[in-house]
Amino acid sequence: MKHRIVMACALLLLWGICGRGVLKAQNQTPLPLPGQKTTQEPPDPQLKPNPLETLRKFEPAEDEEYRLGKGDEISVEFVGRPDLTAKLVIGPDGRITLPLAGDVIVAGQTRAEADKAIESALSSFYSNLSAQVTVTKYTANRVLLLGAVAHPGMITFDGTPTLLEALSRGGMDTGTNNGANSVPGKVAVSQIPERCAIYRGQNQVVWVELKALIESGNTLADLRLRRDDVIYVPSMAERFVSVLGEVQHPGAVPLTNNSTLASVLAEAGGFTNKAGGKPHIQIVDPAKGTSRVISFNDLLNPVRSLEVTLRPGEIVYVPMSGFNKAAYVLEKLSPVTSLATMAVLVGYP
């Protein structure tokens, strides 16, 4: 009896092995006969993000509530207590100083959030207080305009900053008389730049094909901006790269015939403390969807004599120390941008 059981198990095992071999053989693609053409399934099509959708995601919501900033002048009123009314300026540290309560942080808060913070700070001294904060002068609501404009510099807005308003107030540099013929507040259609870049913080940049948007009548030409955005308008002849991440002055750096990766990083003010001593610098070419990583140690090693050629339009990113991936947001208004491109941008493992 035992012998029969053992034989049955052996036959089942043998059948299983042979069966798997048959299935495997059936699933294999047969080799083509001589002269026979093979057919190959086309690769799955890659989805390409809509460039206009990229701009829409970059643009703040139209009804986004204003948040108080450093330098804003505010008025604080209390219902039923006119004697407590105060006019204050938010300091560089984001605080205001209240009698009795002392310093209260209000920068970065909405008016309603600032109301609650002030009421809470004074609750130990007054009962049932109802505060109301009003902005009497906007000074924190500003953007920086740079590049081929007649009047570069900081521009302050009472309302939501927009791209065309910033450009019109800066005036376009026509390339003659250093922009003397350009009138702030007015921009002729012929003076509209082909494109411009908007830098947001240390890790975001978006390209706006401005003239094409205006000619098509798209309202995204007058893109809503955020406080402290930097608008860079390149001249027709200018060659530059964008330097982002842990550098002192992120933004556009012009290229010269003598530019090197080290000199470009120096133009950006060098590394911040968060970059660490041995950063791996990522260089991204958004037009080609390629990325390369350069060790700063290799760059400085005279033995290796490493030469890095930078191409106009590339992005140099310095990640935070301790991260192996340059996890930043790169959004470029270009119909050739694909998901494959975006996948390259997350760095190397």
DOGUTOR-30513 format. One record per residue (C-alpha): residue in three letters; x, y, z; residue number from 1. Coordinates in Angstrom, 3 decimals. Last residue first. Layout:
atom code = ALA xx = X yy = Y zz = Z pos = NUM
...
REM end
This chain:
atom code = PRO xx = 18.581 yy = 56.439 zz = -6.254 pos = 349
atom code = TYR xx = 19.084 yy = 59.308 zz = -8.759 pos = 348
atom code = GLY xx = 17.078 yy = 62.450 zz = -9.040 pos = 347
atom code = VAL xx = 13.357 yy = 63.132 zz = -9.063 pos = 346
atom code = LEU xx = 13.681 yy = 64.962 zz = -12.365 pos = 345
atom code = VAL xx = 13.939 yy = 61.883 zz = -14.543 pos = 344
atom code = ALA xx = 10.347 yy = 60.935 zz = -13.775 pos = 343
atom code = MET xx = 9.155 yy = 64.368 zz = -14.911 pos = 342
atom code = THR xx = 10.756 yy = 63.813 zz = -18.299 pos = 341
atom code = ALA xx = 9.138 yy = 60.401 zz = -18.633 pos = 340
atom code = LEU xx = 5.810 yy = 61.957 zz = -17.762 pos = 339
atom code = SER xx = 6.274 yy = 64.208 zz = -20.746 pos = 338
atom code = THR xx = 7.312 yy = 67.776 zz = -21.505 pos = 337
atom code = VAL xx = 7.292 yy = 68.246 zz = -25.268 pos = 336
atom code = PRO xx = 4.446 yy = 70.766 zz = -25.249 pos = 335
atom code = SER xx = 6.532 yy = 73.117 zz = -23.133 pos = 334
atom code = LEU xx = 5.660 yy = 75.306 zz = -20.172 pos = 333
atom code = LYS xx = 8.200 yy = 73.985 zz = -17.743 pos = 332
atom code = GLU xx = 7.344 yy = 72.805 zz = -14.245 pos = 331
atom code = LEU xx = 10.167 yy = 71.523 zz = -12.130 pos = 330
atom code = VAL xx = 9.173 yy = 70.634 zz = -8.586 pos = 329
atom code = TYR xx = 11.948 yy = 69.406 zz = -6.353 pos = 328
atom code = ALA xx = 12.876 yy = 66.045 zz = -4.976 pos = 327
atom code = ALA xx = 16.585 yy = 65.948 zz = -5.751 pos = 326
atom code = LYS xx = 16.914 yy = 62.418 zz = -4.466 pos = 325
atom code = ASN xx = 19.729 yy = 61.150 zz = -2.320 pos = 324
atom code = PHE xx = 18.692 yy = 63.327 zz = 0.593 pos = 323
atom code = GLY xx = 20.946 yy = 63.732 zz = 3.614 pos = 322
atom code = SER xx = 22.069 yy = 67.238 zz = 2.708 pos = 321
atom code = MET xx = 19.430 yy = 69.263 zz = 0.866 pos = 320
atom code = PRO xx = 19.631 yy = 69.124 zz = -2.907 pos = 319
atom code = VAL xx = 21.582 yy = 71.495 zz = -5.176 pos = 318
atom code = TYR xx = 19.796 yy = 71.828 zz = -8.522 pos = 317
atom code = VAL xx = 21.279 yy = 73.206 zz = -11.741 pos = 316
atom code = ILE xx = 18.627 yy = 73.706 zz = -14.403 pos = 315
atom code = GLU xx = 19.491 yy = 73.821 zz = -18.091 pos = 314
atom code = GLY xx = 18.139 yy = 76.554 zz = -20.358 pos = 313
atom code = PRO xx = 21.462 yy = 77.411 zz = -21.925 pos = 312
atom code = ARG xx = 23.874 yy = 74.446 zz = -21.866 pos = 311
atom code = LEU xx = 26.408 yy = 73.782 zz = -19.150 pos = 310
atom code = THR xx = 29.630 yy = 71.958 zz = -19.903 pos = 309
atom code = VAL xx = 31.131 yy = 70.159 zz = -16.936 pos = 308
atom code = GLU xx = 34.878 yy = 69.615 zz = -16.903 pos = 307
atom code = LEU xx = 36.322 yy = 67.189 zz = -14.402 pos = 306
atom code = SER xx = 40.070 yy = 67.447 zz = -13.963 pos = 305
atom code = ARG xx = 39.996 yy = 64.072 zz = -12.156 pos = 304
atom code = VAL xx = 43.253 yy = 64.688 zz = -10.329 pos = 303
atom code = PRO xx = 42.329 yy = 68.284 zz = -9.527 pos = 302
atom code = ASN xx = 39.342 yy = 67.085 zz = -7.444 pos = 301
atom code = LEU xx = 37.005 yy = 70.055 zz = -7.005 pos = 300
atom code = LEU xx = 34.303 yy = 68.749 zz = -9.325 pos = 299
atom code = ASP xx = 34.752 yy = 65.223 zz = -8.040 pos = 298
atom code = ASN xx = 34.024 yy = 66.436 zz = -4.508 pos = 297
atom code = PHE xx = 30.979 yy = 68.330 zz = -5.798 pos = 296
atom code = SER xx = 29.603 yy = 65.050 zz = -7.134 pos = 295
atom code = ILE xx = 27.863 yy = 65.572 zz = -10.459 pos = 294
atom code = VAL xx = 24.477 yy = 64.090 zz = -11.325 pos = 293
atom code = ARG xx = 23.003 yy = 64.036 zz = -14.824 pos = 292
atom code = SER xx = 19.449 yy = 64.464 zz = -16.044 pos = 291
atom code = THR xx = 17.769 yy = 64.237 zz = -19.417 pos = 290
atom code = GLY xx = 14.294 yy = 65.284 zz = -20.576 pos = 289
atom code = LYS xx = 15.660 yy = 66.908 zz = -23.732 pos = 288
atom code = ALA xx = 14.113 yy = 70.362 zz = -23.254 pos = 287
atom code = PRO xx = 14.120 yy = 70.040 zz = -19.468 pos = 286
atom code = ASP xx = 17.921 yy = 69.586 zz = -19.348 pos = 285
atom code = VAL xx = 18.552 yy = 68.782 zz = -15.705 pos = 284
atom code = ILE xx = 21.814 yy = 69.100 zz = -13.812 pos = 283
atom code = GLN xx = 21.837 yy = 67.546 zz = -10.346 pos = 282
atom code = ILE xx = 24.550 yy = 68.414 zz = -7.887 pos = 281
atom code = HIS xx = 25.590 yy = 65.767 zz = -5.381 pos = 280
atom code = PRO xx = 26.454 yy = 67.686 zz = -2.234 pos = 279
atom code = LYS xx = 29.583 yy = 67.000 zz = -0.199 pos = 278
atom code = GLY xx = 29.848 yy = 69.604 zz = 2.558 pos = 277
atom code = GLY xx = 26.202 yy = 69.871 zz = 3.509 pos = 276
atom code = ALA xx = 23.493 yy = 71.518 zz = 1.423 pos = 275
atom code = LYS xx = 21.608 yy = 72.687 zz = 4.503 pos = 274
atom code = ASN xx = 24.367 yy = 75.149 zz = 5.364 pos = 273
atom code = THR xx = 23.595 yy = 77.062 zz = 2.176 pos = 272
atom code = PHE xx = 25.752 yy = 76.599 zz = -0.892 pos = 271
atom code = GLY xx = 27.373 yy = 79.330 zz = -2.955 pos = 270
atom code = GLY xx = 26.063 yy = 82.792 zz = -3.717 pos = 269
atom code = ALA xx = 24.348 yy = 81.973 zz = -7.010 pos = 268
atom code = GLU xx = 27.321 yy = 83.431 zz = -8.901 pos = 267
atom code = ALA xx = 29.513 yy = 80.924 zz = -7.005 pos = 266
atom code = LEU xx = 27.330 yy = 78.067 zz = -8.237 pos = 265
atom code = VAL xx = 27.753 yy = 79.377 zz = -11.789 pos = 264
atom code = SER xx = 31.518 yy = 79.641 zz = -11.290 pos = 263
atom code = ALA xx = 31.745 yy = 76.036 zz = -10.080 pos = 262
atom code = LEU xx = 29.646 yy = 74.736 zz = -12.974 pos = 261
atom code = THR xx = 31.864 yy = 76.615 zz = -15.380 pos = 260
atom code = SER xx = 31.298 yy = 79.822 zz = -17.318 pos = 259
atom code = ASN xx = 34.171 yy = 81.090 zz = -19.477 pos = 258
atom code = ASN xx = 32.184 yy = 81.616 zz = -22.672 pos = 257
atom code = THR xx = 29.537 yy = 83.345 zz = -20.601 pos = 256
atom code = LEU xx = 26.317 yy = 82.051 zz = -19.088 pos = 255
atom code = PRO xx = 23.868 yy = 84.254 zz = -17.209 pos = 254
atom code = VAL xx = 22.589 yy = 82.976 zz = -13.816 pos = 253
atom code = ALA xx = 18.822 yy = 82.788 zz = -13.246 pos = 252
atom code = GLY xx = 17.419 yy = 82.114 zz = -9.802 pos = 251
atom code = PRO xx = 18.402 yy = 80.842 zz = -6.377 pos = 250
atom code = HIS xx = 20.489 yy = 83.228 zz = -4.250 pos = 249
atom code = GLN xx = 22.105 yy = 81.481 zz = -1.270 pos = 248
atom code = VAL xx = 22.041 yy = 78.002 zz = -2.737 pos = 247
atom code = GLU xx = 20.237 yy = 74.934 zz = -1.395 pos = 246
atom code = GLY xx = 17.834 yy = 74.328 zz = -4.252 pos = 245
atom code = LEU xx = 17.754 yy = 76.124 zz = -7.577 pos = 244
atom code = VAL xx = 20.148 yy = 77.503 zz = -10.201 pos = 243
atom code = SER xx = 18.571 yy = 78.358 zz = -13.541 pos = 242
atom code = VAL xx = 20.861 yy = 78.572 zz = -16.566 pos = 241
atom code = PHE xx = 21.549 yy = 81.485 zz = -18.894 pos = 240
atom code = ARG xx = 22.158 yy = 82.624 zz = -22.458 pos = 239
atom code = GLU xx = 21.019 yy = 86.109 zz = -23.393 pos = 238
atom code = ALA xx = 20.636 yy = 87.238 zz = -26.986 pos = 237
atom code = MET xx = 16.869 yy = 87.685 zz = -26.983 pos = 236
atom code = SER xx = 16.901 yy = 89.176 zz = -23.510 pos = 235
atom code = PRO xx = 15.671 yy = 87.077 zz = -20.631 pos = 234
atom code = VAL xx = 12.739 yy = 88.241 zz = -18.466 pos = 233
atom code = TYR xx = 12.967 yy = 86.897 zz = -14.903 pos = 232
atom code = ILE xx = 10.005 yy = 87.182 zz = -12.562 pos = 231
atom code = VAL xx = 10.730 yy = 86.390 zz = -8.901 pos = 230
atom code = ASP xx = 7.781 yy = 85.424 zz = -6.687 pos = 229
atom code = ASP xx = 7.946 yy = 86.997 zz = -3.215 pos = 228
atom code = ARG xx = 4.164 yy = 87.022 zz = -2.715 pos = 227
atom code = ARG xx = 2.311 yy = 84.763 zz = -5.092 pos = 226
atom code = LEU xx = 1.397 yy = 85.422 zz = -8.701 pos = 225
atom code = ARG xx = -1.792 yy = 85.421 zz = -10.758 pos = 224
atom code = LEU xx = -1.050 yy = 84.755 zz = -14.422 pos = 223
atom code = ASP xx = -1.958 yy = 87.494 zz = -16.861 pos = 222
atom code = ALA xx = -0.958 yy = 85.386 zz = -19.858 pos = 221
atom code = LEU xx = -3.202 yy = 82.715 zz = -18.310 pos = 220
atom code = THR xx = -6.115 yy = 84.648 zz = -19.800 pos = 219
atom code = ASN xx = -5.505 yy = 83.036 zz = -23.195 pos = 218
atom code = GLY xx = -6.176 yy = 85.365 zz = -26.128 pos = 217
atom code = SER xx = -4.152 yy = 83.245 zz = -28.551 pos = 216
atom code = GLU xx = -1.802 yy = 86.145 zz = -29.267 pos = 215
atom code = ILE xx = -1.414 yy = 86.772 zz = -25.545 pos = 214
atom code = LEU xx = -0.592 yy = 83.146 zz = -24.776 pos = 213
atom code = ALA xx = 1.937 yy = 82.959 zz = -27.625 pos = 212
atom code = LYS xx = 3.587 yy = 86.178 zz = -26.440 pos = 211
atom code = LEU xx = 3.935 yy = 84.905 zz = -22.874 pos = 210
atom code = GLU xx = 5.375 yy = 81.441 zz = -23.293 pos = 209
atom code = VAL xx = 5.560 yy = 81.158 zz = -19.518 pos = 208
atom code = TRP xx = 8.284 yy = 79.023 zz = -17.984 pos = 207
atom code = VAL xx = 7.777 yy = 77.725 zz = -14.464 pos = 206
atom code = VAL xx = 10.350 yy = 77.499 zz = -11.710 pos = 205
atom code = GLN xx = 10.084 yy = 75.888 zz = -8.314 pos = 204
atom code = ASN xx = 12.634 yy = 74.764 zz = -5.744 pos = 203
atom code = GLN xx = 14.121 yy = 77.634 zz = -3.817 pos = 202
atom code = GLY xx = 11.043 yy = 79.825 zz = -3.458 pos = 201
atom code = ARG xx = 8.958 yy = 80.532 zz = -6.521 pos = 200
atom code = TYR xx = 10.805 yy = 81.465 zz = -9.703 pos = 199
atom code = ILE xx = 8.787 yy = 82.730 zz = -12.654 pos = 198
atom code = ALA xx = 10.474 yy = 82.554 zz = -16.038 pos = 197
atom code = CYS xx = 9.711 yy = 84.673 zz = -19.084 pos = 196
atom code = ARG xx = 8.810 yy = 84.119 zz = -22.699 pos = 195
atom code = GLU xx = 8.503 yy = 85.877 zz = -26.031 pos = 194
atom code = PRO xx = 8.759 yy = 89.251 zz = -24.339 pos = 193
atom code = ILE xx = 5.994 yy = 91.809 zz = -24.981 pos = 192
atom code = GLN xx = 7.585 yy = 94.885 zz = -26.523 pos = 191
atom code = SER xx = 5.753 yy = 94.661 zz = -29.862 pos = 190
atom code = VAL xx = 2.454 yy = 94.523 zz = -27.980 pos = 189
atom code = ALA xx = 3.305 yy = 97.820 zz = -26.339 pos = 188
atom code = VAL xx = 3.627 yy = 97.778 zz = -22.557 pos = 187
atom code = LYS xx = 2.480 yy = 100.698 zz = -20.450 pos = 186
atom code = GLY xx = 2.738 yy = 101.089 zz = -16.684 pos = 185
atom code = PRO xx = 6.351 yy = 102.204 zz = -16.780 pos = 184
atom code = VAL xx = 7.229 yy = 103.917 zz = -20.075 pos = 183
atom code = SER xx = 10.002 yy = 102.414 zz = -22.184 pos = 182
atom code = ASN xx = 12.056 yy = 104.859 zz = -24.258 pos = 181
atom code = ALA xx = 14.833 yy = 104.929 zz = -21.664 pos = 180
atom code = GLY xx = 15.196 yy = 101.154 zz = -21.825 pos = 179
atom code = ASN xx = 18.960 yy = 101.195 zz = -21.818 pos = 178
atom code = ASN xx = 18.986 yy = 103.705 zz = -24.666 pos = 177
atom code = THR xx = 17.977 yy = 100.917 zz = -27.027 pos = 176
atom code = GLY xx = 17.360 yy = 97.243 zz = -26.207 pos = 175
atom code = THR xx = 13.612 yy = 97.610 zz = -26.004 pos = 174
atom code = ASP xx = 13.651 yy = 97.142 zz = -22.228 pos = 173
atom code = MET xx = 10.040 yy = 96.576 zz = -21.248 pos = 172
atom code = GLY xx = 8.523 yy = 98.546 zz = -18.414 pos = 171
atom code = GLY xx = 8.583 yy = 97.435 zz = -14.783 pos = 170
atom code = ARG xx = 4.999 yy = 98.506 zz = -14.173 pos = 169
atom code = SER xx = 3.857 yy = 96.752 zz = -17.326 pos = 168
atom code = LEU xx = 5.744 yy = 93.585 zz = -16.460 pos = 167
atom code = ALA xx = 4.288 yy = 93.434 zz = -12.949 pos = 166
atom code = GLU xx = 0.794 yy = 94.121 zz = -14.269 pos = 165
atom code = LEU xx = 1.222 yy = 91.431 zz = -16.915 pos = 164
atom code = LEU xx = 2.285 yy = 88.821 zz = -14.366 pos = 163
atom code = THR xx = -0.340 yy = 89.438 zz = -11.722 pos = 162
atom code = PRO xx = -0.010 yy = 90.436 zz = -8.062 pos = 161
atom code = THR xx = -3.188 yy = 90.040 zz = -5.957 pos = 160
atom code = GLY xx = -4.183 yy = 93.364 zz = -4.444 pos = 159
atom code = ASP xx = -2.307 yy = 96.323 zz = -3.001 pos = 158
atom code = PHE xx = 0.803 yy = 95.366 zz = -4.935 pos = 157
atom code = THR xx = 4.463 yy = 96.140 zz = -4.297 pos = 156
atom code = ILE xx = 7.129 yy = 95.866 zz = -6.998 pos = 155
atom code = MET xx = 10.763 yy = 95.107 zz = -6.149 pos = 154
atom code = GLY xx = 13.370 yy = 95.816 zz = -8.793 pos = 153
atom code = PRO xx = 13.992 yy = 96.103 zz = -12.499 pos = 152
atom code = HIS xx = 13.020 yy = 99.289 zz = -14.313 pos = 151
atom code = ALA xx = 13.564 yy = 99.016 zz = -18.057 pos = 150
atom code = VAL xx = 13.189 yy = 95.248 zz = -18.232 pos = 149
atom code = ALA xx = 15.509 yy = 92.652 zz = -19.716 pos = 148
atom code = GLY xx = 16.220 yy = 90.784 zz = -16.484 pos = 147
atom code = LEU xx = 14.620 yy = 91.107 zz = -13.073 pos = 146
atom code = LEU xx = 11.237 yy = 91.771 zz = -11.474 pos = 145
atom code = LEU xx = 10.810 yy = 90.956 zz = -7.777 pos = 144
atom code = VAL xx = 7.330 yy = 90.451 zz = -6.360 pos = 143
atom code = ARG xx = 5.501 yy = 92.134 zz = -3.518 pos = 142
atom code = ASN xx = 2.600 yy = 91.744 zz = -1.107 pos = 141
atom code = ALA xx = 4.643 yy = 92.452 zz = 2.036 pos = 140
atom code = THR xx = 4.042 yy = 96.206 zz = 1.826 pos = 139
atom code = TYR xx = 0.274 yy = 96.315 zz = 1.877 pos = 138
atom code = LYS xx = -1.086 yy = 99.281 zz = 3.825 pos = 137
atom code = THR xx = -4.230 yy = 99.512 zz = 5.978 pos = 136
atom code = VAL xx = -4.726 yy = 95.770 zz = 6.420 pos = 135
atom code = THR xx = -7.681 yy = 95.250 zz = 8.773 pos = 134
atom code = VAL xx = -7.737 yy = 93.003 zz = 11.833 pos = 133
atom code = GLN xx = -10.921 yy = 92.588 zz = 13.888 pos = 132
atom code = ALA xx = -10.775 yy = 91.494 zz = 17.513 pos = 131
atom code = SER xx = -13.674 yy = 90.258 zz = 19.667 pos = 130
atom code = LEU xx = -12.873 yy = 90.320 zz = 23.398 pos = 129
atom code = ASN xx = -15.099 yy = 88.307 zz = 25.705 pos = 128
atom code = SER xx = -12.876 yy = 88.732 zz = 28.742 pos = 127
atom code = TYR xx = -9.797 yy = 90.903 zz = 28.993 pos = 126
atom code = PHE xx = -6.406 yy = 90.350 zz = 30.626 pos = 125
atom code = SER xx = -5.814 yy = 86.611 zz = 30.289 pos = 124
atom code = SER xx = -7.718 yy = 86.581 zz = 26.983 pos = 123
atom code = LEU xx = -5.326 yy = 89.117 zz = 25.447 pos = 122
atom code = ALA xx = -3.076 yy = 86.609 zz = 23.628 pos = 121
atom code = SER xx = -6.083 yy = 84.471 zz = 22.649 pos = 120
atom code = GLU xx = -7.941 yy = 87.447 zz = 21.156 pos = 119
atom code = ILE xx = -4.814 yy = 88.420 zz = 19.221 pos = 118
atom code = ALA xx = -4.334 yy = 84.906 zz = 17.823 pos = 117
atom code = LYS xx = -8.028 yy = 84.610 zz = 16.960 pos = 116
atom code = ASP xx = -8.090 yy = 87.871 zz = 14.996 pos = 115
atom code = ALA xx = -4.807 yy = 86.878 zz = 13.280 pos = 114
atom code = GLU xx = -6.474 yy = 83.675 zz = 12.063 pos = 113
atom code = ALA xx = -9.402 yy = 85.689 zz = 10.685 pos = 112
atom code = ARG xx = -7.044 yy = 88.114 zz = 8.937 pos = 111
atom code = THR xx = -5.172 yy = 85.221 zz = 7.382 pos = 110
atom code = GLN xx = -1.895 yy = 84.174 zz = 8.951 pos = 109
atom code = GLY xx = 1.575 yy = 84.085 zz = 7.426 pos = 108
atom code = ALA xx = 2.781 yy = 86.878 zz = 9.665 pos = 107
atom code = VAL xx = 0.692 yy = 87.134 zz = 12.849 pos = 106
atom code = ILE xx = 3.094 yy = 86.200 zz = 15.648 pos = 105
atom code = VAL xx = 2.171 yy = 87.963 zz = 18.913 pos = 104
atom code = ASP xx = 4.631 yy = 89.868 zz = 21.072 pos = 103
atom code = GLY xx = 3.536 yy = 91.436 zz = 24.379 pos = 102
atom code = ALA xx = 0.184 yy = 90.665 zz = 25.980 pos = 101
atom code = LEU xx = 0.029 yy = 93.717 zz = 28.265 pos = 100
atom code = PRO xx = 0.033 yy = 96.225 zz = 25.386 pos = 99
atom code = LEU xx = 0.369 yy = 94.409 zz = 22.034 pos = 98
atom code = THR xx = 3.539 yy = 93.985 zz = 20.000 pos = 97
atom code = ILE xx = 3.313 yy = 92.645 zz = 16.446 pos = 96
atom code = ARG xx = 5.357 yy = 89.762 zz = 15.135 pos = 95
atom code = GLY xx = 6.554 yy = 88.461 zz = 11.771 pos = 94
atom code = ASP xx = 10.241 yy = 88.687 zz = 12.712 pos = 93
atom code = PRO xx = 10.753 yy = 91.589 zz = 10.318 pos = 92
atom code = GLY xx = 7.986 yy = 93.439 zz = 12.185 pos = 91
atom code = ILE xx = 4.295 yy = 93.656 zz = 11.393 pos = 90
atom code = VAL xx = 3.363 yy = 97.328 zz = 11.663 pos = 89
atom code = LEU xx = 0.641 yy = 98.386 zz = 14.100 pos = 88
atom code = LYS xx = -2.362 yy = 100.647 zz = 14.423 pos = 87
atom code = ALA xx = -4.223 yy = 99.987 zz = 17.670 pos = 86
atom code = THR xx = -7.822 yy = 100.166 zz = 18.910 pos = 85
atom code = LEU xx = -8.022 yy = 99.305 zz = 22.632 pos = 84
atom code = ASP xx = -9.957 yy = 102.445 zz = 23.602 pos = 83
atom code = PRO xx = -12.565 yy = 101.617 zz = 20.961 pos = 82
atom code = ARG xx = -13.687 yy = 98.681 zz = 23.119 pos = 81
atom code = GLY xx = -17.224 yy = 97.685 zz = 22.064 pos = 80
atom code = VAL xx = -15.941 yy = 95.435 zz = 19.282 pos = 79
atom code = PHE xx = -12.172 yy = 95.519 zz = 19.242 pos = 78
atom code = GLU xx = -10.127 yy = 97.073 zz = 16.452 pos = 77
atom code = VAL xx = -6.680 yy = 96.125 zz = 15.165 pos = 76
atom code = SER xx = -5.330 yy = 98.194 zz = 12.257 pos = 75
atom code = ILE xx = -2.581 yy = 96.738 zz = 10.117 pos = 74
atom code = GLU xx = 0.535 yy = 97.915 zz = 8.316 pos = 73
atom code = ASP xx = 2.259 yy = 95.133 zz = 6.406 pos = 72
atom code = GLY xx = 6.037 yy = 95.053 zz = 6.863 pos = 71
atom code = LYS xx = 6.317 yy = 91.297 zz = 7.261 pos = 70
atom code = GLY xx = 3.338 yy = 89.512 zz = 5.809 pos = 69
atom code = LEU xx = -0.359 yy = 88.910 zz = 6.425 pos = 68
atom code = ARG xx = -2.039 yy = 86.220 zz = 4.391 pos = 67
atom code = TYR xx = -4.575 yy = 87.099 zz = 1.718 pos = 66
atom code = GLU xx = -7.341 yy = 84.589 zz = 1.080 pos = 65
atom code = GLU xx = -7.293 yy = 82.656 zz = -2.152 pos = 64
atom code = ASP xx = -10.402 yy = 83.533 zz = -4.175 pos = 63
atom code = GLU xx = -8.649 yy = 83.451 zz = -7.551 pos = 62
atom code = ALA xx = -6.760 yy = 80.295 zz = -6.631 pos = 61
atom code = PRO xx = -2.994 yy = 80.573 zz = -6.917 pos = 60
atom code = GLU xx = -1.438 yy = 79.821 zz = -10.340 pos = 59
atom code = PHE xx = 1.044 yy = 76.947 zz = -10.561 pos = 58
atom code = LYS xx = -1.710 yy = 74.395 zz = -11.093 pos = 57
atom code = ARG xx = -3.189 yy = 76.510 zz = -13.876 pos = 56
atom code = LEU xx = 0.235 yy = 76.921 zz = -15.447 pos = 55
atom code = THR xx = 0.799 yy = 73.167 zz = -15.616 pos = 54
atom code = GLU xx = -2.732 yy = 72.750 zz = -16.990 pos = 53
atom code = LEU xx = -1.751 yy = 75.086 zz = -19.819 pos = 52
atom code = PRO xx = 1.186 yy = 72.819 zz = -20.627 pos = 51
atom code = ASN xx = -1.174 yy = 69.814 zz = -20.845 pos = 50
atom code = PRO xx = 0.659 yy = 66.847 zz = -19.410 pos = 49
atom code = LYS xx = 1.829 yy = 64.270 zz = -21.909 pos = 48
atom code = LEU xx = 0.626 yy = 60.702 zz = -21.617 pos = 47
atom code = GLN xx = 2.992 yy = 58.119 zz = -22.916 pos = 46
atom code = PRO xx = 1.748 yy = 55.743 zz = -25.606 pos = 45
atom code = ASP xx = 2.273 yy = 52.075 zz = -24.771 pos = 44
atom code = PRO xx = 5.017 yy = 50.704 zz = -26.910 pos = 43
atom code = PRO xx = 4.056 yy = 49.266 zz = -30.308 pos = 42
atom code = GLU xx = 3.703 yy = 45.493 zz = -30.355 pos = 41
atom code = GLN xx = 6.409 yy = 43.907 zz = -32.423 pos = 40
atom code = THR xx = 5.888 yy = 42.004 zz = -35.622 pos = 39
atom code = THR xx = 8.606 yy = 39.745 zz = -36.957 pos = 38
atom code = LYS xx = 9.397 yy = 39.390 zz = -40.603 pos = 37
atom code = GLN xx = 10.220 yy = 35.891 zz = -41.920 pos = 36
atom code = GLY xx = 13.321 yy = 35.637 zz = -44.064 pos = 35
atom code = PRO xx = 14.619 yy = 32.669 zz = -42.100 pos = 34
atom code = LEU xx = 11.881 yy = 31.475 zz = -39.744 pos = 33
atom code = PRO xx = 11.129 yy = 33.573 zz = -36.708 pos = 32
atom code = LEU xx = 11.694 yy = 32.095 zz = -33.231 pos = 31
atom code = PRO xx = 8.497 yy = 31.286 zz = -31.421 pos = 30
atom code = THR xx = 7.504 yy = 33.620 zz = -28.548 pos = 29
atom code = GLN xx = 7.382 yy = 31.579 zz = -25.370 pos = 28
atom code = ASN xx = 4.032 yy = 31.089 zz = -23.649 pos = 27
atom code = GLN xx = 3.523 yy = 27.581 zz = -25.017 pos = 26
atom code = ALA xx = 6.971 yy = 26.540 zz = -23.900 pos = 25
atom code = LYS xx = 6.266 yy = 27.726 zz = -20.366 pos = 24
atom code = LEU xx = 2.971 yy = 25.888 zz = -20.361 pos = 23
atom code = VAL xx = 4.677 yy = 22.717 zz = -21.544 pos = 22
atom code = GLY xx = 7.429 yy = 23.032 zz = -18.943 pos = 21
atom code = ARG xx = 4.884 yy = 23.637 zz = -16.213 pos = 20
atom code = GLY xx = 3.075 yy = 20.498 zz = -17.241 pos = 19
atom code = CYS xx = 6.257 yy = 18.464 zz = -17.295 pos = 18
atom code = ILE xx = 7.097 yy = 19.473 zz = -13.738 pos = 17
atom code = GLY xx = 3.557 yy = 18.894 zz = -12.522 pos = 16
atom code = TRP xx = 3.336 yy = 15.501 zz = -14.234 pos = 15
atom code = LEU xx = 6.583 yy = 14.397 zz = -12.608 pos = 14
atom code = LEU xx = 5.319 yy = 15.419 zz = -9.179 pos = 13
atom code = LEU xx = 2.013 yy = 13.620 zz = -9.723 pos = 12
atom code = LEU xx = 3.855 yy = 10.475 zz = -10.883 pos = 11
atom code = ALA xx = 6.133 yy = 10.542 zz = -7.845 pos = 10
atom code = CYS xx = 3.170 yy = 10.978 zz = -5.497 pos = 9
atom code = ALA xx = 1.405 yy = 8.001 zz = -7.089 pos = 8
atom code = MET xx = 4.523 yy = 5.829 zz = -6.792 pos = 7
atom code = VAL xx = 4.895 yy = 6.669 zz = -3.095 pos = 6
atom code = ILE xx = 1.228 yy = 5.866 zz = -2.467 pos = 5
atom code = ARG xx = 1.519 yy = 2.537 zz = -4.310 pos = 4
atom code = HIS xx = 4.577 yy = 1.536 zz = -2.254 pos = 3
atom code = LYS xx = 2.773 yy = 2.372 zz = 0.965 pos = 2
atom code = MET xx = 0.000 yy = 0.000 zz = 0.000 pos = 1
REM end
